[in-house]
Amino acid sequence: MKTIAVKYCGGCNTRYDRVGLVKRLAEDFVGQCAFAGVDAPDPWLVLIVGGCGSNCASQSDRHGTHGRLVVSSADDYDMLHIQLRDLLKQ
């Protein structure tokens, strides 16, 4: 199973349910990947979850073996889902 390390922003200006978005993603990909904290060793992918458009969460310090994805709005979910689905097919 592939590990996705999740890094959340500080939540100072959150405009959507960031945790709910990740839970929904985990439900959609159950059995294919596991979601862990940002400190997970050697993640397959890093998911940066920002709460608003400023994307203040640092993105330079973590990369998975298949890179990283960034989300900053609930509206990003469909694209995130497609990107993750495509990466899992590789």
C-alpha positions as CSV (number, residue, x, y, z in Angstrom):
1,M,0.0,0.0,0.0
2,K,1.3,3.4,-0.9
3,T,1.7,6.0,1.9
4,I,0.6,9.6,1.4
5,A,2.1,12.0,3.9
6,V,-0.3,14.9,4.6
7,K,0.8,18.4,5.6
8,Y,-1.8,20.8,6.7
9,C,-1.4,24.6,6.8
10,G,-1.7,26.4,10.1
11,G,-5.5,26.9,9.7
12,C,-5.5,30.6,10.3
13,N,-7.9,31.5,7.5
14,T,-9.5,28.2,6.6
15,R,-12.4,28.4,4.2
16,Y,-13.3,24.7,4.0
17,D,-13.1,21.5,6.0
18,R,-9.5,20.4,5.2
19,V,-9.6,17.3,7.3
20,G,-12.9,16.3,5.7
21,L,-11.4,16.6,2.3
22,V,-8.6,14.2,3.2
23,K,-11.1,11.8,4.8
24,R,-13.1,11.8,1.7
25,L,-10.0,11.1,-0.4
26,A,-9.1,8.3,1.9
27,E,-12.5,6.7,1.5
28,D,-12.4,7.0,-2.2
29,F,-9.0,5.3,-2.4
30,V,-9.4,2.8,0.5
31,G,-7.1,-0.2,0.0
32,Q,-4.9,1.6,-2.5
33,C,-3.1,4.1,-0.2
34,A,-2.8,5.1,3.4
35,F,-2.7,8.6,4.7
36,A,-0.2,9.5,7.4
37,G,1.3,12.6,9.0
38,V,3.8,14.7,7.3
39,D,6.7,13.0,9.1
40,A,5.9,9.6,7.6
41,P,9.2,8.1,6.4
42,D,9.7,7.7,2.7
43,P,6.2,8.6,1.5
44,W,5.0,7.7,-1.9
45,L,3.4,11.1,-2.2
46,V,3.1,14.3,-0.2
47,L,-0.2,16.1,-0.1
48,I,0.0,19.8,1.0
49,V,-3.5,20.9,2.2
50,G,-3.9,24.6,2.4
51,G,-7.0,26.2,3.9
52,C,-7.1,29.2,1.5
53,G,-5.6,30.6,-1.6
54,S,-2.5,32.0,0.0
55,N,-0.9,28.5,0.1
56,C,1.3,29.5,3.1
57,A,2.1,25.8,4.0
58,S,5.8,25.2,3.2
59,Q,6.2,23.1,0.2
60,S,9.9,22.9,-0.2
61,D,10.8,20.6,2.7
62,R,9.0,17.4,1.7
63,H,8.7,15.3,-1.5
64,G,7.4,11.8,-2.0
65,T,8.9,9.4,-4.4
66,H,6.1,10.4,-6.8
67,G,6.3,14.1,-5.9
68,R,3.6,16.2,-4.2
69,L,0.2,17.5,-4.8
70,V,-1.2,20.8,-3.5
71,V,-4.8,21.6,-2.7
72,S,-6.1,25.0,-1.4
73,S,-9.9,24.8,-1.9
74,A,-12.7,22.3,-1.7
75,D,-13.2,23.1,-5.4
76,D,-9.8,21.4,-6.0
77,Y,-11.1,18.0,-5.0
78,D,-12.1,16.7,-8.4
79,M,-8.7,17.6,-9.9
80,L,-6.9,16.1,-6.9
81,H,-8.9,12.9,-7.3
82,I,-8.0,12.6,-11.0
83,Q,-4.3,13.3,-10.3
84,L,-4.2,10.7,-7.6
85,R,-6.1,8.1,-9.6
86,D,-3.7,8.6,-12.5
87,L,-0.6,8.3,-10.3
88,L,-1.9,5.1,-8.8
89,K,-2.3,3.6,-12.3
90,Q,1.4,4.1,-13.1
